[in-house]
Amino acid sequence: MVSFFALKRVRVTCESGIAYDEPFHRGVNIIRGENSSGKSTISDFIFYGLGGEFDRWKDAAAQCNAVRLEIETSQSLITVHRSVGSKQEPIFVFYGALEESLTKGIDAWQRLPIRRPPSGKDLSFTQVLFRGAGIPEAPNVENSNITMHQIMRLLYSDQQTPAGKLFRFESFDTRDIREAVGQLVIGVNGYELYEGQIKLRELKSDYAEKDRLYKAALLTLPRSEGLASIAALDLRIAGIASQKEEALLEIANVDSHVATEQSQQFVAGRRGMQEKLRRLASDLQGLEQRINDLTDENLEIHQFIEHLRNQLASLNVDEILSQKLGTIEFQYCPACLKPLDAIESKYCIVCHEVIDEDKAKSKYFEIKLDNELQIRESQQLLASKAAEIETLANELRALRREYSTAVTEFSGRYDVTNSPRESFLAERNKLVGRLEQELSYLEELRAAIEKVDQLSKERANLNDEIDRLEARLRALQAKSTARTRKAMGSVDTIGRRLLTKDLPREDSFESPKSFSVNFGDDAMLVDGKMNFAESSNVVLKNTAILSLFLAACYDPEFWHPKFLLMDNIEDKGMEQERSHNYQRLIVEESRKAKFPHQIIFTTSMMDPQLELSGLTVGPKYTRQNKTLNLG
């Protein structure tokens, strides 16, 4: 099915009645009239009635209350009614002809919002018209569906938008939206590709979560081999259950298992256990005393080392002080204060002994060496005793564990029970409790392993699904690339052909090597250039949207609705002869088009050759006879 919609009738009402009511037809529709006669107002009403988000009403249009359009689509005939109001004013849809809708009450109409509601449950006007016209619903990258307003921005060439822009101007516009609209119009299956990309992100997110849970579950499993499979666990559980049954049977037949010989063994065992406890207690006490003694010795050694270090520091200070001060000369006796006779400097003035400075230095050196040697030996002794303390501490910990185990064993076997029978029962009941605890643990472990196996399967399934989807997306991407290349190749061929049929006013248009449109950049380029004289920019803009339109009229894979509304055909100082030429070009291309289509353009420079062509809509409007009859 070829995507298509066209207007069959446009009706605008005001307080006094009908302000405008004209039929339209397939092919070219020309609304002609003087400047300021209201042609652009009719274009705005068409844009608004088709879902355009518009509220910049001219004075005359603001006096109207509603616009009603009869729309022919690929699959049906519908009539839409929209009150003049805000950008988000809802649309009422009647499934039938406009003439029939005039006699129907409100219950025959369906009220639809312009945009799809957040809930996604109710239809929007865009969805209804897209389905009727054979256009798939396509989301943009912001995860919201493309609306008729966004499509019309590429189908409606108005006078307010700069001629150098491909899309109708909008304050809040993004490259992503333009790319999505362009991809949809040229027939790129972006919807499946986009849905696949969303699905892939969801699958990878699910896989990451399953992988996290799987690895976390693995950490809860024992590291020992033999317990990492359900079969091994079932075998282990069966063995423990058998031991439990055997212990319960022994408890039930306790009297047949306990005899006199066992009583004797009980007494001997208790005596042996008591002796073992006394020995262990004695060993513990001896070890603790030895560790305490070594700790005290270490403290003393620490203090001795500190004393030696202080003494060594003092010796160093004394030696330095002696060297700086030198020999002290006394003029008076330090005892009786009598004057002393002069004596040679090599003798002591007090004891008259010979002063030997080298001997004094040697003595200092000897004392310091002795101190350093004692410090080193003390540190070695300290390290040896510290190592011994560490060894004894390890032995003490092991001995305490052994003692604690022996006390527990004695308490369980000999203190709690008073007879071999009770001891036997206590041991068997304790065994049963331990086995039940182990069985409970193994059942939990079994559930954990089942969970791990399940997560492993789910993770593998997700990985397989991701691989399949990635392969599908690669194929779709390749198909999208091929489709884009084909579509834009057609646009290039048609665009260059149209430009060469323009009057010789722009050198670049006479024999262009390339013509392209860039949706994301909102631009049209000829041989890589995008800036020309204003009137040539108008020709280029119209050629761009006309090339997309005509390419769709020959290629069924386009989702362009084959509808075009042009209100700027002679904008920006276009000369009359050039405008007439372009009007004839549009009519010529329309007559050659393969698929049903509709072009509506306005002009104040009507080509006389087209006046009687049957392509005009309404009379020739003037400032005295405007498009809107407000009565």
C-alpha positions in Angstrom: 0.0 0.0 0.0 1.3 3.4 -1.0 1.2 6.1 1.7 -1.2 8.9 0.8 -3.6 11.5 2.0 -5.2 14.5 0.3 -7.7 17.2 1.1 -11.1 17.0 -0.7 -12.7 20.0 1.1 -11.7 22.8 3.4 -14.4 24.7 5.5 -13.7 27.5 8.0 -16.6 28.8 10.1 -17.0 32.0 12.1 -19.7 33.6 14.3 -21.7 34.7 11.3 -21.6 31.4 9.4 -19.2 30.0 6.8 -16.1 32.1 6.2 -14.5 29.7 3.7 -15.6 26.5 1.9 -13.8 25.2 -1.1 -13.3 21.7 -2.7 -9.8 20.4 -3.4 -8.7 17.7 -5.8 -5.7 15.3 -6.4 -2.8 16.8 -8.2 -2.0 20.5 -8.2 -4.3 23.0 -6.4 -3.5 26.7 -6.8 -4.8 29.3 -4.4 -4.3 32.6 -6.2 -4.8 36.2 -5.1 -3.2 39.5 -4.3 -0.9 40.1 -1.4 -2.7 40.4 1.9 -5.8 38.7 0.6 -5.6 35.8 3.0 -3.9 33.0 1.1 -1.4 32.3 3.9 -4.3 32.3 6.4 -5.9 29.3 4.5 -2.5 27.6 4.5 -2.3 28.1 8.3 -5.8 26.6 8.7 -4.9 23.6 6.6 -1.7 23.1 8.7 -3.7 23.5 11.9 -6.5 21.1 10.8 -3.9 18.4 9.9 -2.6 18.5 13.4 -0.1 21.4 13.3 0.7 22.9 16.7 -0.2 26.5 15.7 -1.5 29.5 17.6 -0.1 32.6 15.9 -3.5 33.6 14.4 -3.8 36.7 12.2 -6.6 39.1 13.1 -9.1 37.7 10.6 -8.3 34.1 11.5 -8.8 34.9 15.2 -12.4 35.9 14.4 -13.1 32.3 13.1 -14.1 29.5 15.5 -13.2 26.3 13.7 -11.8 24.6 10.6 -13.2 21.4 9.1 -11.3 19.2 6.6 -12.5 16.3 4.5 -9.4 14.1 4.0 -9.0 11.3 1.5 -6.5 8.6 2.7 -5.2 5.3 1.3 -7.9 3.4 3.2 -10.7 5.7 4.1 -12.5 9.0 4.0 -12.5 11.0 7.2 -13.6 14.5 8.3 -11.7 16.4 11.0 -13.0 19.3 13.0 -10.7 21.5 15.2 -11.7 24.6 17.1 -9.5 27.7 16.7 -7.5 27.7 19.9 -4.2 26.7 21.4 -1.5 24.5 20.0 -2.8 21.4 21.9 -6.5 21.9 20.9 -7.9 18.4 20.4 -9.4 17.3 17.1 -12.8 15.7 16.5 -12.9 12.9 13.8 -15.9 11.8 11.9 -15.5 8.7 9.7 -17.2 9.9 6.6 -17.6 12.8 4.2 -17.8 16.4 5.4 -21.2 16.9 4.0 -22.5 14.0 6.0 -20.8 15.2 9.1 -22.8 18.5 9.0 -25.9 16.6 10.0 -24.3 14.5 12.8 -24.4 15.2 16.5 -21.4 15.1 18.9 -21.9 11.4 19.7 -20.9 10.6 16.0 -17.5 12.2 16.5 -14.4 10.9 18.2 -12.4 13.3 20.3 -8.7 12.8 19.9 -5.6 14.5 21.4 -2.9 15.9 19.2 -0.2 13.9 20.9 -0.4 10.3 22.1 -1.5 10.3 25.8 1.2 9.2 28.3 -0.8 6.1 29.2 -0.5 4.9 25.6 -4.0 3.3 25.9 -6.0 5.9 23.9 -5.5 6.8 20.3 -4.2 10.2 19.2 -5.1 12.0 16.0 -1.7 11.2 14.6 -2.3 7.5 15.0 -5.6 7.7 13.2 -4.3 9.7 10.3 -1.1 7.6 10.0 -3.1 4.4 9.9 -5.5 5.8 7.3 -2.6 7.1 5.2 -0.5 3.9 5.5 2.3 5.5 7.5 3.8 3.4 10.3 4.0 4.8 13.8 7.6 5.8 14.4 9.2 6.9 17.6 12.0 9.4 17.8 15.1 9.0 20.0 13.3 10.7 22.9 11.1 7.7 23.1 8.0 9.6 22.0 6.1 8.9 18.8 6.4 11.3 15.8 3.3 13.4 15.4 1.5 14.9 12.4 2.8 18.3 13.5 6.4 17.1 13.0 5.6 15.5 9.7 3.8 18.7 8.5 7.0 20.7 9.3 8.5 18.9 6.3 5.4 19.1 4.1 4.5 22.8 4.7 6.7 25.5 3.3 5.5 28.7 5.0 6.7 32.3 4.6 7.9 32.7 8.2 10.6 30.1 8.0 14.0 31.3 6.7 14.5 30.0 3.1 17.7 28.3 4.1 15.9 25.9 6.5 14.5 22.6 5.3 11.9 22.2 8.1 9.2 24.7 9.1 10.7 26.9 11.9 10.1 25.9 15.5 11.5 27.4 18.7 12.1 24.1 20.4 13.6 21.9 17.8 16.2 19.2 18.0 18.4 17.4 15.5 17.1 14.0 16.7 13.5 14.9 15.9 14.4 16.1 12.4 16.5 12.9 11.8 13.6 10.7 12.9 11.1 12.6 10.7 13.4 12.5 7.7 14.1 8.7 8.2 10.4 8.0 8.4 9.5 10.0 5.3 12.1 8.4 3.1 11.0 4.9 4.2 13.7 3.8 6.5 12.3 1.1 8.8 13.5 3.0 11.8 10.7 1.8 13.9 11.8 -1.9 14.0 15.4 -0.8 14.3 14.6 1.6 17.2 12.4 -1.0 18.9 15.2 -3.5 18.5 17.7 -1.1 20.0 15.4 -0.5 23.0 14.8 -4.3 23.3 18.6 -4.9 23.1 19.2 -2.4 25.9 16.6 -4.1 28.0 18.0 -7.6 27.3 21.5 -6.4 28.2 20.2 -4.9 31.4 18.4 -8.2 32.2 21.6 -10.1 31.4 23.7 -7.9 33.6 21.2 -8.4 36.5 21.1 -12.2 35.9 24.8 -12.3 35.7 25.1 -10.4 39.0 22.7 -12.7 40.7 24.4 -15.8 39.2 27.8 -14.7 40.5 26.4 -13.8 43.9 24.7 -17.2 44.1 28.0 -18.9 43.2 29.7 -17.3 46.1 27.2 -18.9 48.5 28.2 -22.4 47.3 30.9 -24.4 49.1 34.3 -24.4 47.4 34.8 -28.1 48.0 34.2 -30.2 44.9 31.4 -32.8 45.0 28.7 -30.4 46.3 28.2 -28.3 43.3 25.7 -30.5 41.5 22.2 -31.6 42.4 23.1 -35.3 41.8 26.0 -35.2 44.3 23.9 -33.4 46.9 21.0 -35.9 46.6 23.5 -38.7 47.2 24.9 -36.9 50.2 21.5 -36.2 51.6 20.4 -39.8 51.2 23.5 -40.9 53.1 22.9 -38.5 55.9 19.2 -39.5 56.1 20.3 -43.1 56.4 22.6 -42.3 59.3 19.8 -40.4 61.0 17.4 -43.4 60.6 20.1 -45.7 62.0 20.6 -43.4 65.0 16.9 -43.1 65.7 16.7 -46.9 65.5 19.5 -47.2 68.1 17.7 -44.7 70.4 14.5 -46.8 70.1 16.5 -50.0 71.1 18.8 -48.4 73.6 18.6 -51.3 76.1 19.9 -53.7 73.6 23.0 -51.5 73.0 24.0 -50.7 76.6 25.5 -53.5 78.8 27.7 -53.9 82.0 30.9 -53.8 80.0 29.8 -50.4 78.6 29.3 -49.1 82.2 32.9 -50.1 83.1 34.1 -48.4 79.9 32.1 -45.3 80.9 33.8 -45.0 84.3 37.3 -45.6 82.8 36.6 -43.1 80.1 35.5 -40.5 82.6 38.6 -41.0 84.7 40.8 -40.8 81.6 39.1 -37.6 80.5 39.5 -36.0 84.0 43.2 -36.8 83.9 43.4 -35.3 80.5 41.7 -32.1 81.6 44.0 -31.8 84.7 47.1 -32.3 82.4 45.8 -29.7 79.9 45.0 -27.2 82.7 48.5 -27.7 84.1 50.1 -27.2 80.7 48.0 -24.1 80.2 49.1 -22.6 83.5 52.8 -23.4 82.8 52.6 -21.8 79.3 50.8 -18.7 80.6 53.4 -18.3 83.4 56.3 -18.7 81.0 54.7 -16.1 78.6 54.3 -13.7 81.6 57.9 -14.2 82.7 59.2 -13.6 79.1 57.0 -10.5 78.8 58.5 -9.1 82.1 62.1 -9.9 80.9 61.4 -8.2 77.6 60.2 -5.1 79.5 63.4 -5.0 81.5 65.5 -5.5 78.3 63.6 -2.6 76.8 64.4 -0.4 79.8 68.1 -1.5 79.8 68.4 -0.6 76.0 66.8 2.8 76.7 69.4 3.4 79.5 72.3 2.4 77.2 71.0 4.7 74.5 70.7 7.6 76.9 74.2 6.9 78.2 75.6 6.7 74.7 74.0 10.1 73.9 75.5 11.6 77.1 79.0 10.3 76.1 78.7 11.9 72.7 77.7 15.2 74.4 80.5 15.0 76.9 83.1 14.3 74.2 81.9 17.2 72.1 81.9 19.5 75.2 85.4 18.4 76.2 86.7 19.2 72.7 85.1 22.6 72.5 86.2 23.7 76.1 89.7 22.2 76.0 91.9 22.4 79.2 90.6 24.5 82.1 93.4 26.7 83.6 93.1 27.6 87.3 94.8 30.8 88.7 93.6 30.1 92.2 93.3 26.9 94.1 89.7 25.6 93.9 90.0 24.5 97.6 91.8 27.4 99.5 91.8 30.1 96.8 95.5 30.7 97.1 97.3 31.9 93.9 98.8 29.0 92.0 102.2 28.9 90.4 102.4 28.7 86.7 102.7 25.2 85.3 103.2 23.7 81.9 100.0 23.1 80.0 100.7 19.4 79.6 100.3 18.9 83.3 97.1 18.9 85.3 97.1 22.1 87.5 95.4 20.2 90.3 97.0 16.7 90.4 100.1 17.6 88.4 99.6 14.4 86.3 100.5 14.5 82.6 97.5 15.2 80.3 97.2 12.7 77.4 94.4 13.9 75.0 94.8 10.9 72.7 94.3 8.6 75.6 91.2 10.5 76.6 89.7 10.2 73.0 90.5 6.5 73.0 88.8 6.0 76.3 85.6 7.8 75.0 85.7 5.6 71.9 86.1 2.4 73.9 83.2 3.3 76.2 81.0 4.1 73.2 81.8 0.9 71.4 81.1 -1.0 74.6 77.7 0.7 74.8 76.8 0.1 71.2 77.8 -3.6 71.6 75.6 -4.0 74.6 72.7 -2.3 72.8 73.0 -4.7 69.8 73.3 -7.7 72.0 70.2 -6.6 74.0 68.2 -6.0 70.8 69.1 -9.5 69.6 68.1 -10.9 72.9 64.8 -8.9 72.8 64.0 -10.3 69.3 64.8 -13.8 70.4 62.5 -13.5 73.4 59.7 -11.9 71.2 59.9 -14.8 68.8 59.7 -17.2 71.7 56.7 -15.4 73.1 55.0 -15.6 69.6 55.6 -19.3 69.4 54.4 -19.9 73.0 51.3 -17.7 72.2 50.4 -20.0 69.2 50.9 -23.0 71.4 48.7 -21.4 74.1 45.9 -20.8 71.6 46.0 -24.4 70.3 46.1 -25.7 73.9 43.1 -23.5 74.9 41.2 -24.9 71.9 42.1 -28.4 72.9 41.1 -27.8 76.5 37.8 -26.2 75.5 37.0 -29.2 73.2 37.9 -31.6 76.0 35.7 -29.7 78.5 32.8 -29.8 76.0 33.3 -33.5 75.3 33.5 -34.2 79.1 30.4 -32.1 79.7 28.5 -33.8 77.0 29.6 -37.3 77.7 30.2 -37.5 81.5 28.8 -34.5 83.3 25.2 -34.3 81.8 24.7 -38.0 82.0 24.9 -40.2 85.1 24.9 -43.6 83.4 26.0 -45.3 80.2 22.4 -45.5 79.1 21.8 -41.8 79.4 25.2 -41.1 77.9 24.3 -43.4 75.0 21.0 -41.6 74.5 22.6 -38.2 74.8 25.2 -39.1 72.2 22.6 -40.5 69.8 20.3 -37.5 70.2 23.2 -35.1 69.7 24.1 -37.1 66.6 20.5 -36.9 65.3 20.5 -33.1 66.0 23.7 -32.6 64.1 22.5 -34.8 61.2 19.2 -32.8 61.0 21.1 -29.6 61.0 23.4 -30.8 58.2 20.3 -32.1 56.3 18.7 -28.6 56.6 21.9 -27.0 55.4 22.1 -29.4 52.5 18.5 -28.7 51.5 19.2 -25.0 51.5 22.3 -25.7 49.5 20.3 -27.7 47.1 17.8 -24.8 46.6 20.8 -22.5 46.1 22.3 -24.8 43.4 18.9 -25.1 41.7 18.8 -21.3 41.7 22.3 -21.2 40.2 21.3 -23.7 37.6 18.1 -21.7 36.8 20.0 -18.4 36.6 22.7 -20.1 34.4 19.9 -21.2 32.0 18.2 -17.8 32.0 21.6 -16.1 31.4 22.4 -18.5 28.5 18.9 -17.9 27.0 19.3 -14.1 27.3 22.8 -14.3 25.7 21.4 -16.3 22.8 18.5 -13.8 22.4 21.0 -10.9 22.5 23.1 -12.6 19.8 20.0 -13.2 17.6 18.8 -9.6 18.1 22.2 -8.1 17.4 22.4 -10.1 14.2 18.9 -8.8 13.3 19.9 -5.2 14.1 23.0 -5.5 12.0 20.8 -6.7 9.1 18.3 -3.9 9.7 21.1 -1.3 9.9 22.5 -2.5 6.6 19.0 -2.5 5.1 18.5 1.0 6.6 21.8 2.2 5.1 20.9 0.7 1.7 17.4 2.2 1.8 18.8 5.7 2.8 21.3 5.5 -0.1 18.6 4.6 -2.6 16.1 7.2 -1.4 18.6 10.0 -1.2 20.0 9.0 -4.6 16.5 9.5 -6.1 16.2 12.9 -4.3 19.6 13.9 -5.7 18.7 13.0 -9.3 15.3 14.7 -9.1 16.7 17.8 -7.3 19.4 18.3 -9.9 16.9 17.9 -12.7 14.5 20.5 -11.2 17.4 23.0 -10.6 18.5 22.8 -14.2 14.9 23.7 -15.3 15.0 27.0 -13.2 15.6 30.1 -15.2 19.3 31.0 -15.6 19.6 33.1 -12.5 22.0 31.1 -10.3 25.2 29.6 -11.8 25.3 26.7 -9.3 21.9 25.6 -10.5 22.7 25.3 -14.2 24.7 22.1 -14.1 24.9 20.9 -10.5 27.0 17.8 -9.7 25.2 16.9 -6.5 22.1 17.9 -4.6 21.3 16.7 -1.1 19.2 17.3 1.9 20.4 16.9 5.4 17.6 16.3 7.9 19.7 16.6 11.0 21.4 19.8 9.9 18.1 21.2 8.6 19.8 22.1 5.3 19.9 21.7 1.5 23.1 21.7 -0.4 24.1 22.1 -4.0 27.6 20.9 -4.8 28.3 21.2 -1.0 27.1 24.8 -0.9 24.0 26.0 1.0 24.0 29.8 0.9 22.8 31.6 -2.3 20.8 34.8 -3.1 17.5 35.0 -1.2 15.3 34.3 -4.3 17.6 31.3 -5.2 17.3 30.1 -1.6 13.5 30.0 -2.0 13.9 28.0 -5.2 16.3 25.7 -3.4 14.0 25.2 -0.4 11.0 24.5 -2.7 13.1 22.1 -4.8 14.2 20.2 -1.7 10.7 19.5 -0.4 9.4 19.0 -4.0 12.3 16.5 -4.7 11.3 14.5 -1.6 7.7 14.6 -2.6 8.4 13.5 -6.2 10.8 10.8 -5.2 7.9 9.4 -3.1 5.6 9.6 -6.1 7.8 7.0 -7.9 9.1 4.8 -5.1 6.4 2.9 -3.0 8.9 2.3 -0.2 8.7 6.0 0.8 6.3 6.7 3.7 5.9 10.3 2.5 2.1 10.9 2.3 2.4 12.5 -1.1 1.0 15.8 0.2 2.7 19.2 -0.2 1.6 22.7 1.0 3.7 25.5 -0.4 3.0 29.1 0.7 6.4 30.7 -0.3 6.7 29.9 -4.0 7.5 33.6 -4.8 8.9 34.7 -1.4 12.0 36.9 -0.9 11.8 39.1 -4.0 11.1 36.4 -6.5 10.7 37.8 -10.0 7.4 37.1 -11.8 9.0 35.2 -14.8 10.9 32.9 -12.5 7.8 32.2 -10.4 5.7 31.4 -13.6 8.5 29.0 -14.7 8.5 27.2 -11.3 4.6 27.0 -11.3 4.7 25.3 -14.7 7.5 23.0 -13.5 5.4 21.9 -10.5 2.4 21.2 -12.8 4.6 19.3 -15.3 6.1 17.1 -12.6 2.7 16.4 -11.1 1.3 15.2 -14.4 4.2 12.7 -14.8 3.9 11.4 -11.2 3.2 7.7 -10.8 1.2 7.6 -7.5 -1.8 9.6 -6.2 -0.7 12.9 -4.7 -1.7 16.4 -3.9 0.2 19.7 -4.1 -1.4 22.9 -2.8 0.5 26.2 -3.5 -0.4 29.8 -3.2 0.6 32.6 -5.5 0.1 36.2 -6.1 1.8 35.9 -9.5 -0.4 33.4 -11.3 1.0 32.1 -14.5 -1.7 33.1 -17.2 -1.2 29.7 -18.9 -2.5 27.9 -15.8 -5.5 30.2 -15.2 -7.9 27.9 -17.2 -6.1 24.7 -16.4 -8.7 23.6 -13.9 -6.1 23.5 -11.2 -7.3 26.6 -9.3 -9.2 26.6 -6.1 -11.7 29.3 -5.5 -11.8 32.7 -7.2 -8.8 35.1 -7.6 -8.8 36.8 -4.2 -8.2 40.5 -3.7 -8.0 42.8 -0.7 -11.7 43.6 -1.2 -12.6 39.9 -1.8 -10.5 38.0 0.7 -10.3 34.3 1.3 -12.3 34.7 4.6 -15.8 36.0 4.3 -16.4 37.2 7.8 -19.8 38.8 6.8 
